[in-house]
Amino acid sequence: MKILARFGVLLLAATLALPSLAADKNYTRGSIWTVTMIKTEPGKQDDYIDSLKAEYVSVYEEAIKQKVITSFKILTGDYSNPGDWDVLILTEAPNFAAIDTMEAKFDAIAAKIYGSEVKAEDNDKKSMSDRAPIRKVYGGKLMQEIHYVK
């Protein structure tokens, strides 16, 4: 019984120490970002960006209004080598919990914009098919922003 009591005291002390250990970090955690890296075919970057505007902007702007996401950005640049990507799509969410429900909420927004879930899905399939010849998705990551403590 004494061993359990000592273990309980040690566990309590460790639990109380955790906030002070976290306070020693020189940063705090912020927003969650989904990052998608795309390589467009030579001379097709403008076509790809135009295709994103036609589909994504209205859905993403509505998602911001509904607080599904915090923001989004699309960055473009030149290749740094032949195997490099040239378009970066960033989508900001307030926290990890928001990521869990994001897909369903985006589906509902798209259904509202396009008139039904079926029309939204058909539009998405067509857009993906139209973009396939002009781009390659290099990958995606889920990352968390940090803010340095002053």
C-alpha positions as CSV (number, residue, x, y, z in Angstrom):
1,M,0.0,0.0,0.0
2,K,2.9,2.3,0.8
3,I,4.3,1.7,-2.7
4,L,1.0,2.7,-4.3
5,A,0.9,5.8,-2.1
6,R,4.5,6.8,-3.1
7,F,3.7,6.0,-6.8
8,G,0.6,8.3,-6.5
9,V,2.7,11.1,-5.0
10,L,5.3,10.7,-7.8
11,L,2.6,10.7,-10.4
12,L,1.0,13.8,-9.0
13,A,4.4,15.6,-8.8
14,A,5.1,14.6,-12.4
15,T,1.7,15.8,-13.5
16,L,2.2,19.1,-11.8
17,A,5.6,19.5,-13.3
18,L,4.4,19.1,-16.9
19,P,2.9,22.6,-17.3
20,S,6.2,24.1,-16.1
21,L,8.1,22.0,-18.6
22,A,5.8,23.2,-21.4
23,A,6.3,26.8,-20.2
24,D,10.0,26.4,-20.8
25,K,9.5,26.0,-24.6
26,N,10.5,29.1,-26.5
27,Y,7.4,28.8,-28.8
28,T,3.7,28.1,-28.7
29,R,1.8,26.0,-31.3
30,G,-0.6,27.7,-33.7
31,S,-2.7,26.9,-36.8
32,I,-2.6,23.6,-38.7
33,W,-1.6,23.8,-42.4
34,T,-2.2,21.3,-45.1
35,V,0.5,21.7,-47.7
36,T,0.2,20.3,-51.2
37,M,3.1,20.4,-53.7
38,I,2.3,20.4,-57.4
39,K,4.5,20.3,-60.5
40,T,2.9,21.8,-63.6
41,E,4.0,20.8,-67.0
42,P,6.2,23.3,-68.7
43,G,4.2,26.3,-69.9
44,K,1.0,25.1,-68.1
45,Q,1.3,26.9,-64.8
46,D,-1.2,29.6,-65.8
47,D,-3.6,27.1,-67.1
48,Y,-3.4,25.2,-63.8
49,I,-3.8,28.3,-61.7
50,D,-6.9,29.3,-63.8
51,S,-8.4,25.8,-63.2
52,L,-8.0,26.3,-59.5
53,K,-9.7,29.6,-59.6
54,A,-12.6,28.2,-61.4
55,E,-13.3,25.5,-58.8
56,Y,-11.5,26.2,-55.5
57,V,-11.9,29.9,-54.8
58,S,-15.6,29.9,-54.4
59,V,-15.6,26.8,-52.2
60,Y,-12.6,28.0,-50.1
61,E,-14.0,31.5,-49.6
62,E,-17.3,29.9,-48.4
63,A,-15.3,27.6,-46.1
64,I,-13.7,30.7,-44.6
65,K,-17.1,32.4,-44.1
66,Q,-18.3,29.2,-42.4
67,K,-15.1,29.0,-40.3
68,V,-14.3,25.6,-41.7
69,I,-10.8,26.9,-42.5
70,T,-9.0,30.0,-41.4
71,S,-7.3,30.9,-44.7
72,F,-5.7,29.5,-47.9
73,K,-2.9,30.5,-50.1
74,I,-1.5,29.5,-53.4
75,L,2.1,30.2,-54.1
76,T,3.9,29.8,-57.4
77,G,7.5,29.9,-58.4
78,D,10.1,28.5,-60.8
79,Y,11.5,25.0,-60.6
80,S,14.9,24.9,-58.8
81,N,15.8,21.6,-60.6
82,P,14.0,19.3,-63.1
83,G,12.5,17.2,-60.3
84,D,11.1,20.2,-58.3
85,W,7.5,21.4,-57.8
86,D,6.4,24.9,-58.7
87,V,3.0,25.4,-57.1
88,L,2.3,25.2,-53.3
89,I,-1.3,25.1,-52.0
90,L,-1.7,26.0,-48.3
91,T,-4.9,25.6,-46.3
92,E,-5.0,26.8,-42.8
93,A,-7.2,25.3,-40.1
94,P,-7.5,26.5,-36.5
95,N,-6.6,23.2,-34.9
96,F,-6.3,19.4,-35.4
97,A,-10.0,18.8,-34.5
98,A,-11.0,21.0,-37.4
99,I,-9.2,18.6,-39.8
100,D,-11.3,15.7,-38.7
101,T,-14.5,17.2,-39.9
102,M,-13.1,19.3,-42.8
103,E,-13.9,16.9,-45.7
104,A,-17.6,16.5,-44.8
105,K,-17.9,20.3,-44.4
106,F,-16.2,20.9,-47.8
107,D,-18.5,18.4,-49.4
108,A,-21.6,20.2,-48.0
109,I,-20.2,23.6,-49.2
110,A,-19.5,22.2,-52.7
111,A,-23.0,20.7,-52.8
112,K,-24.5,24.0,-51.9
113,I,-22.5,25.9,-54.6
114,Y,-23.1,23.3,-57.4
115,G,-26.7,22.5,-56.5
116,S,-26.4,19.0,-55.2
117,E,-23.8,16.4,-53.9
118,V,-24.0,14.6,-57.3
119,K,-23.3,17.7,-59.3
120,A,-20.5,18.7,-57.0
121,E,-18.9,15.3,-57.2
122,D,-19.3,15.2,-61.0
123,N,-17.7,18.7,-61.2
124,D,-14.8,17.5,-59.0
125,K,-14.2,14.4,-61.1
126,K,-14.2,16.5,-64.3
127,S,-11.9,19.1,-62.9
128,M,-9.4,16.5,-61.6
129,S,-9.5,14.8,-65.0
130,D,-8.9,18.1,-66.8
131,R,-6.0,19.0,-64.6
132,A,-4.3,15.5,-64.7
133,P,-2.5,16.2,-68.0
134,I,-1.0,19.5,-66.9
135,R,0.1,18.7,-63.3
136,K,1.5,16.1,-61.0
137,V,0.9,16.1,-57.3
138,Y,4.2,15.6,-55.6
139,G,2.8,15.1,-52.2
140,G,1.2,16.7,-49.2
141,K,1.9,17.3,-45.6
142,L,0.1,18.3,-42.4
143,M,2.2,20.9,-40.5
144,Q,1.7,23.0,-37.4
145,E,2.6,26.7,-37.3
146,I,4.8,27.8,-34.3
147,H,5.0,31.2,-32.7
148,Y,8.1,32.2,-30.8
149,V,7.6,33.5,-27.3
150,K,9.0,37.0,-26.9
